[in-house]
């Protein structure tokens, strides 16, 4: 039986090997749900608005060493220090072919993978990301709000 503290914090303590955490927030006035399930071989992140899941991506994490590049070092010009690790590659599995969705989805998946790699440098599980978002185009605030919700779960 769940404790009240676990329910209020969004953490489920289930007798299965998949730890789960979820949060919800508003992005451009739209309720956005984020859930992370950590299986023994994969980490699954779903980000949904209005109950949709239309774009699935995966990011292999087995070849990452975040201590050698990306946010852990400073380049000469300092411009790329906020970019995801260059070795992270997001690949669409299903969906995402509407105008611009594939690019935004890949960038979100890489940002989430980057955050996981920084938090847990030895993480080797495959990251699977499911997205169901309204088109955000080039809205930086919406992108960062979605990323912030995901960071609360990892």
Secondary structure by P-SEA (a helix, b strand, c coil): cccaaaaaaccccccccbbbbbbbbbcccbbbbbbbbbcccbbbbbbbccccccbbbbbbcccccccccccccccccccccccccccbbbbbcccccccaaaaaaaaaaaaaaaaaaaaccccccbbbbbbbcccccccaaaaaaaaaaaaacc
